[in-house]
Amino acid sequence: MNALWLALENGWRDLQQQHGRIALATQTALLFFLMTLSLTSASIQSYLADNLDQMLGSDLVVESHSALTRDNERALGRLAPRLSVTKISDITLTHQDRWARVQLKRVDDAYPLQGKLQIGDTPVARQRAVSRGPGVGEIWLESRLATKLGMQPGDTLVIGGTRLRLGAILFHEPDRIMEGHGTTQRAMVHSQSLDAASLASSKGRTRYLVTADEEQQRAIEEWVRTALPGATVIRKIGGQHPLAGFWQRTENFLGLAAVILVFMGAVALDMTTRRWLASMRYRLALYASFGVTTRTGIAMALGQWLAGFILAVLLGTLLATLAYVLIVGQLQEQFPGLDAAWHWLPALKTIGLVFVLLLALQVPSFLQLRRASLLSLIRNPAENSFVWHRLFWSIASVTLLAAVYSDNWLLTGMTLAAIAAALVLMVALTWAVIRLGDLWGRRRAGLLPFAFFITRQRLFAKSAQVLGLGLSGLLLLFTLMLMRDLGTTMEQYGRSHDGNLMISEAGADQIAGIRQWTTQTGSSVRALRPFVSAQLVAVNGASLAELGDKPSDTLATLKDPIRLSWAGAMPQNNRLAGGRWWSADTSNWRQISAEPEVMTDMGLGYGDTLTYQINGKLYAFTLVASHAYQPGHGSITFWFQVPLAARAQIEAPTLYMGSMELPEQAWDALAGLWQQYPSLALVPLRELTERFDRTLGIVTSLTSGYAAMVLLLALFVLAASVSGFSADDRQKNGLLMSMGVSKADCLKLSFYDWSVTALIAAMGAIAGTWSAGLLIYRSQFNLTYSPNLVWVAGMVVAMVASVCLVGFIACRQSLNVSVRELMTS
């Protein structure tokens, strides 16, 4: 009990010191960020689970991107007591000169299986419940859509030559499970009202709503697994919401961003640990002289650290709870009914993860404490031998966090590689500048040569300072600079190469009409690339569900149909990244090339067999090459490409993706083109820009808080750098003044010291940010990263000035010392 009380008392004394407060604040900040992230994500996942229970509209849904064959429909009908078929298509509706992209649902007479539809006579009318969908020749529009098109019940809407009467305003669908962010505009018609062929698109989905008991649901799931490789099953009870994986990936992205924070926290904690370690070595040596064993002393040190961690947990949890409540309040607009309930399991998991991370950072310190003795205090051994221990455990801690959250090892690897390269550069610069400065000053007199001599004696300590400050600057610039440049670069490139209207998808029978329309309106087609809609269903015979259960953007995209194109020679905007490209006249059509990032994320290798479902049939290809995008000939490229000979073997309609350039007067004529081809998917560049701006706005809101965290931890690192080496500075200044050196000269020496530190750290930060930009831009967009040099220079000046100012303030405090004080301290 006495040992425990003494450990707590020592912890309280450390908290009264600057280094103790910085360590507590750093741990609290890391816990606050990760706890807020976990609680928010858990609340959203709980909300989605409730949404699945209440809004699926049936006990089970079988969803396929292509309609089932008659045999499969009969087989499903035998397994399901009640069945309703709905078909969903993305089309463009036009009325007079107005248009809107909508999700059109075609329903049968059995719809809805569960619940009631809510409709009204006007967008603001009182709602009434009905148990049947629209009749033949009738269409229902949701209130936002009716207002946008300027329509009222009784008006006529023309879709692909078919006239439909607006029968009611649609307010609620019992099967409207939340699959987007609430922005998709919807319409509903009877399945017999429109010709299915005129609405065909690669994004179309067929949903089979089923009411069945538990045993029947299990039978249906087993049947779908074997008979329908491209279909998915969503269960009301025990199922997973379609958006659950998306929000898990969002959590992973933000959690991966925490790697940067943990890296900075590790630097700050490493610097504050110097002071804590010095005091603990003194205490343990003193305890050993009273007969306390080394094991008991280490246990007391561990108990003291654990008490500090518990205090950080309490503070971090309190702050995270407040932030969590505020964030949930902001998200309630997108998720009506979302509440800030407490989630114990995710919170405990996060606390456990942070505990392991921080404990890993403390391992080198406990190894050093094992050698604590009175003799070690007299000899005062150098810390050089433990530098690599601290570096290893810091990297291990960060790697653990990256492994927990990463779903894109390529981007994660590039980010960590850039950080590692910057660290190596800063170490090399530190050693080179200090050693060369020392050699230069050996035959010279003055304060600057003497400053290099003193710094040379503290090379390891100076390296730690440079790494800490440089890493903080790197991560702060990395957070701000790349976000600043990305939007401008992508917008300029897209506008110069792809025109102002993207053709997302056009059928072969629509191309002639598009060309005729461009001639009439003075527009031009800039590019057209053919493809077929293909869904990857197996890799080496294993389904995608068997490849891994960790959420991934690539895996989520591949679960839906993608664009599969063909080429003889390598396309001009691609380059060979690996493997061997086929010859233009090859007859071996079962070959395929994939983008390197897709291969990395999916763990694919050359020789793997990829099985695709195309127009209801299965086709197997062998992966033989990888191709990467390169700019200069348009941005239209494909994840997967096959030989030209494969097109004759694939029984599927040809679709096209491309771009157009429209003069100003042609935009008003777009409604006529969409009225003729409602399934034609055209996306104006300004709409893409608006989407990007909206996304960037959301990301900016998120990163504002994140950047604040980075800045806060950067300040902690700077404060820790001053606190961790304040004892060394006091000792140096006291000895120099005892030898007759004036305070003004000591101040100049310290200014030279901090200036060299800040310049090396700034150079490393800029180099690391630049290399990260080059890697990510080259890999993701194959563009050259060109930051604003004036802005970069301004950041360097600001960083150097900030460090020197803080160093100047710290130096003035360290001058208030004498040799007598050093001897009695």
Secondary structure, DSSP 8 states (H G I E B T S, - for coil): -HHHHHHHHHHHHHHTSHHHHHHHHHHHHHHHHHHHHHHHHHHHHHHHHHHHHHHSSSSEEEEESS---HHHHHHHHHH-SEEEEEEEEEEEEEETTEEEEEEEEEE-TT--SSS-EEEESSTTS--EEESS---TTEEEEEHHHHHHHT--TT-EEEETTEEEEEEEEEEE-TT----SSS---EEEEETTSS-GGGG--TT-EEEEEEE--HHHHHHHHHHHHHH-TT-EEEESSS---TTHHHHHHHHHHHHHHHHHHHHHHHHHHHHHHHHHHHHHHHHHHHHHHTT--HHHHHHHHHHHHHHHHHHHHHHHHHHHHHHHHHHHHHHTTTSTT------HHHHHHHHHHHHHHHHHHHHHHHHHHTT--HHHHHH---SHHHHHHHHHHHHHHHHHHHHHH-S-HHHHHHHHHHHHHHHHHHHHHHHHHHHHHHHHHTT--SHHHHHHHHHHHTHHHHHHHHHHHHHHHHHHHHHHHHHHHHHHHHHHHHHHHH-SEEEEEEEHHHHHHHHHHHHHHT-EEEEEEEEEEEEEEEETTEEHHHH-SS--HHHHHHTS-EEEEE-SS--TTEEEEEE----TT-----EEEE-HHHHHHHT--TT-EEEEEETTEEEEEEEEEEEEE-SSS-S---SEEE-GGGTTT--S--EEEEEEE--GGGGGGHHHHHHH-TT-EEEEHHHHHHHHHHHHHHHHHHHHHHHHHHHHHHHHHHHHHHHHTHHHHHHHHHHHHHTT--HHHHHHHHHHHHHHHHHHHHHHHHHHHHHHHHHHHHHHT-------HHHHHHHHHHHHHHHHHHHHHHHHHHTS--HHHHHH-
